[in-house]
Amino acid sequence: MLMAKKEIKKIADNIIDDFQKSQYKDKMSAINDYNEDNKNFLKLPINFLFETSKSNAHKELGLRLVKGYDKLTSDVKKQFKKDFFDQKERRCPFCGQLLETSGKANSDIPTADLDHFFPKLKYPQFALNTHNLIPICMECNRIEKHINSITPTEFKNALKELKLLTSFKNHTNFKLYDALQYNFNSKCIINEENINVKKLIKLYGLEQRYLNINNKLFNILLNILGHSNIRSFESLELLLENMASSNWHEINDGYSLNNSPQIWQEFIESILYDECKLMALWDEVKLL
């Protein structure tokens, strides 16, 4: 991530240099708080120092940093995303959705939005902190994260619980979806009891995202069954058994471009081993 990180840091440094020349009375206090917070970002302390309500200088510096991010060129963002997924499977780190590219070449840029772990409007001091940037799918980025909140300590504890703190710090193998447990037989798709993990899930709207994935999988399954020669309840069971044990996710393009094999397999098994769901599916098949 060297080229993109250098460019983003350069933009942040230029903003600080220009701000030092401003006439704001408390400018050095705002700059010191900015520097201290960014130095301690990876430690995720209980509270960060930089608050835009502290002074007009803090408010102005925050606005300049957010504007600096908004002015990042598409080339810089593309390079950041390319480097982030270098040698890694290109899936949304939060929900696991496969990120499409314009082609099959390894150099292609994944279709992802560049997001902030801590929202830039609430934490403007981290608007240009590359540790705070992460490419995610467009669906996850549409979640209005400012509605919910999570403290740095809660965020840190959630990452510890999911054993993702190191990958968060290094931007390597950060797979929130891989660390969560799915349970399609429960009203709650995500089987987590830790309160900090629940807050992280709520912050990024993952519960609704997985419910949407569940609905999408069911529609895909019906589409597959509609093109299959299902003439009996037994033939339906046999086909589902084959789906659960083979690479159907690779055969079906509509599915493989969106979700992970693990979710698909667990989804099929949740129907196959639940008699009520299986009978309900058979009723649906008879209407196809």
N, C-alpha and C positions, 0 to 999 in steps of 0.2 A: 504494500500500500504506500510505497515510498513516494512516488511522484505526486499522487493526489494529496497525501498527508502534508507534504512539504508546501504545496500550493495553498491548501486551506490554512495552514499555520502562518504562512506569509501574509495572507489576507487579514488574519486576526492580529498579527503583530503590527501591521500597517494601521489598523483601526486604533490600537492602543497608542501608537506613536502620534497619530493625528489628534487623538483625544488629549494627550499631554499638552498640546498647544492651545487647547480650548481655554475659555475664561471661567469655567465653572469653579466655584469656590472649593468644593469638596472633591475635585477631580482625582487627587492622589489617594484619597480614602477609597473611592470607587475602584481605582486601578489596583490598589493593594488587595482589596477584597476579591477582585477578579482573579488576580494572580494566585492568591491563597487557595481559592476554591478549585481552580484548575490543577494546582499542584496536588491537592488532596482528593481529586475526583475519584481515582481508583480505590481509595480507602473507604469511600462512601460513609462519611461521618454522620453523626446524628443530625446535624444541621449544617447547611452551608451559610457562609457569611453574606454573600451578595444578595441584597434585597432591593428591588427598584424603589420601594417606599422609603428607603433610608434618606435619600437626598435627590435633588434634581440631577446631580451628576450621575448617580447610580441609574436613574431612569434613562438619561440620555445615552449613557454608555451601553445599556441594555438594548435600546432601540437601534443603535449603530451596529451592534453585533448581530442582531436578528436580520437587519437589512443586508449585512455582509453575507450572511448565509443565503438569503433570498436572491442575491446577485451572483451566486456561484454559477459558473458556466456549465452547460450540459456536458462538455468534454471532461471537466473535472469530476462531475458526479458519475459519469460513465466509467472513468478510470478507477474511481473509488470502488464502484460495484464490481468491476472486473477483478480488481485486486482482492477484494473481500472474498469472492468465490473462487479464487485461484486454486486449482487442483481439488475443489470440493464440489459435491453435488449441489446443484443450484436450486435449492428449495428455500421457501420463506422460513427464516429461523424461528418464527413463532407458530405458524399453523402447519407447516410442512408442505404447503402447496408447491408443486413444481413450477419454477419460473421459466416461462417460454423465452426463446431467443429468436432472432431473425433467421437463423439457419442452424446448421449442425457443427459449424466450425468452432473449435474451442475458444477462439478469440472473440466470439460474439458476446455482446453485452446482455445479461439477463434482464427481462422486463420486470423491473422492481422500482419501488419508490424509496428514496433515501429518507429515513425517519430518524427521530431522536429518542433514545431511551427515556431521557427526561425532557418533556416538551419544552421547546425553545421559548415559548411565550411565558412560561412559569419560571424557567431557568435560563434566561437569556445569556448568562455567563458561559453556558455550555453550547451555545448555538453553533460555534465553530470548533468545538472540541471533538477531534476525530474519534476519541473513545466513546463519545456519546452518539455517534452516527452508526446506523445499521440499515442495510437494504432489506425491505420487507415487501410482501405482495400488496397490490393495490387494495384488496379487500380489507386486510388488516390495517392498512394506513387510513382507511375511511373512518375507523373508529374514532369518536370524539374523546380523546384521552383526557382533555381538560375537565371533563365532567367528573371523572374520578380522580383519586389522588393516592399516592404512595410515597412514604418517606424514604430517604436514602437508606436508613437502617432496615426498614421493612423490605426494601428491594434487595439489599445485601443478604438478609437472612433468607429470603426466598431463593436466591441464587445458590446460597450455601445448601439449603435443603434439597435442591435439585441437582447439586454437584455441578453447577455451571459457573461458579464464580471465577475460576481460572480462565475458562473459555471466554467469558465476558471481558476480562481484563486484556486478553490477548487477541480478541476478535477471531478466535479459531474454534471451529466446531461448536459454535453457539447454536444448539438445537433445543429450543424450549419444547417443541412438540415431541421430541424423542425422549425427553425426561419425564413427561407426563404419562399417566396411565389412562387408557380409554376404557369405558365400560358402556357398551351400547345397550345393555339390558337395564340400565339405570336412567332415571330422568336426568341425572347429572352426567353428562358425557365424560367429564374429567373427574376421575376418582382421586381427589386430593383432600386431606384433612387439615394440612398446615395452613394457619390463618394468613401468613404472609404470602404463601403460594396462591391462595384464593384471591388475595388483593391484586397480585400480579396478573392473574387470569382475568379478573374483572377490569383492570386498567386497560388491557389490550382487547377486551371483548371476545376472548377466546371461547367462552362457553357458547355464545351465539354462533361463532364461526364454525365450531365443530357440529353444532346442530344443523347448520346450513350444509355442511359436508355430508352429514348423515342423510339429509333429504336428497342431496345430489346423487349420492350413491344408490339410493333406492330407485331413483328415476333411471339411472344407468342400468341397474339390474333389470328393471322392467323392460327396458329397450333390448337388452340382450335376450331375455326370455321371449320377447315378442318375435324375435328372429330365429328362435330355436323351435325344434319340433317336439314340444312338450305335450304329450297326449295322456299322461297319467300322473298321479301324485308321486308314484315311485320314480318316474323319470325326472320329475322336478328335484326330488331328493338327491338322485344320482348326479344331476348336473351341478347342484350346489356343492356336493362333496368334491367334485372335480375342480370347481372354482376355488374352493378353500385350500386345495392341495397343489394347485398349479399356478402358472404365471399369467392368470387372466388379466391382471392389471397391465401387462405388457402387450397383450393381444388387442385390448380395447383402447384405442387412441384417446377417446373421450375421457376415459378414466385416468390413463397414465400421465396425461398432461396436467393433472390437478392434485392428485393426492398420493400418499405413500402406500406401498404394498401392505404394510402392517395394518393400516386402518381398514383397507379393503378386506383383508383376510378376517380381521376381527368382526367386521360388519357381517360378512357372509356367515361366519360361525354363530353370531348372535341370533340369526334367523334359523339356521340349520338345527341348532340344539334347543330351540324353544318351540314347543309344539303349537302353542297359540299363534306365534308369529308365522310359523310355517303354514298353518292352515289358512291364515289370513292372506298370505302370499299366494297360495293355491287358488283362493277365490278371485284374487286379482288376475292371475294367469288365465283363468277360464273366461274372463271378460275380454282378453286381448284378441 
